[in-house]
Structure formats: C-alpha cells, structure tokens
C-alpha cells in the first residue's frame, strides 16, 4: 500500500502548488516542452524549496539550452 503522505509529495508537491495554478498544469496548457517547462518549474519553486539561488541557476541553465537550440534550428532553416 502506498503511503498517502508520499503519494501527496509525488502528485501534489507543496513547492509546485503555491498560488492559483499548479506548475505542471501551466506547462502542459502552454505546451512549453522540456526546456521551457523546466525554466518555469525552477522559477516557480525557487522561493519554496529552500535553495533559491540553485533553482534560479537551474532555470538559467535550461533557458540557455533552449536559446542555443533555437539558434541552431534557425541556422538549419536558413541553409
């Protein structure tokens, strides 16, 4: 049997449920994909997980990867 507290941490982790919207619902509704979804996730939780700078650095990492991916895709379409 699954522990209800553990299930809650998996399905409704507190750091992703601050305010009116659950982070995963926004990511899916806006069809953000992997990189931008992670940007939103880390920004949304940075004040609530206990590691604000680390979470902002992670968001920055994923944003830079998305920018590089977009630049590379743009170069390919120009060829």
C-alpha positions as CSV (number, residue, x, y, z in Angstrom):
1,X,0.0,0.0,0.0
2,X,1.3,3.5,-0.9
3,X,1.8,5.9,1.9
4,X,-0.7,8.8,1.5
5,X,1.9,11.4,2.5
6,X,4.4,10.0,0.0
7,X,1.7,10.0,-2.7
8,X,0.9,13.6,-1.9
9,X,4.6,14.5,-2.4
10,X,4.6,12.8,-5.8
11,X,1.3,14.2,-7.1
12,X,1.0,17.5,-5.3
13,X,4.4,18.6,-4.1
14,X,4.0,21.7,-2.0
15,X,6.7,23.7,-3.7
16,X,4.8,23.4,-7.0
17,X,1.4,24.3,-5.6
18,X,1.7,27.9,-4.4
19,X,-0.9,30.3,-5.7
20,X,-3.8,29.7,-8.0
21,X,-2.2,27.4,-10.6
22,X,-0.2,24.1,-10.3
23,X,3.0,24.4,-12.3
24,X,2.6,21.2,-14.3
25,X,-0.9,22.4,-15.5
26,X,0.6,25.7,-16.8
27,X,3.5,23.9,-18.5
28,X,1.1,21.4,-20.2
29,X,-1.6,24.0,-21.0
30,X,1.0,26.3,-22.6
31,X,2.7,23.4,-24.4
32,X,6.1,24.6,-23.2
33,X,8.1,21.4,-23.7
34,X,11.1,20.1,-21.8
35,X,13.4,23.1,-21.6
36,X,10.9,25.9,-21.0
37,X,8.9,23.7,-18.7
38,X,11.9,23.3,-16.5
39,X,12.5,27.0,-16.6
40,X,9.0,27.6,-15.3
41,X,9.3,24.8,-12.7
42,X,12.5,26.1,-11.2
43,X,11.4,29.7,-11.1
44,X,8.1,28.8,-9.6
45,X,9.7,26.8,-6.8
46,X,12.8,28.9,-6.1
47,X,11.3,30.6,-3.0
48,X,9.7,27.5,-1.6
49,X,12.2,24.6,-1.8
50,X,15.0,26.1,0.4
51,X,17.5,26.5,-2.4
52,X,16.6,29.8,-4.2
53,X,19.9,30.5,-5.9
54,X,20.4,27.0,-7.0
55,X,16.9,26.8,-8.5
56,X,17.4,30.1,-10.4
57,X,20.7,28.8,-11.7
58,X,18.9,25.7,-12.9
59,X,16.3,27.8,-14.6
60,X,19.0,29.8,-16.3
61,X,20.7,26.6,-17.5
62,X,17.6,25.3,-19.2
63,X,16.8,28.7,-20.7
64,X,20.3,28.9,-22.2
65,X,19.9,25.4,-23.6
66,X,16.6,26.4,-25.2
67,X,18.2,29.6,-26.7
68,X,21.0,27.6,-28.1
69,X,18.6,25.0,-29.5
70,X,16.5,27.8,-31.1
71,X,19.6,29.4,-32.6
72,X,20.7,26.0,-34.1
73,X,17.3,25.4,-35.5
74,X,17.2,28.9,-37.0
75,X,20.6,28.2,-38.7
76,X,19.3,25.0,-40.2
77,X,16.3,26.7,-41.7
78,X,18.5,29.3,-43.4
79,X,20.6,26.7,-45.2
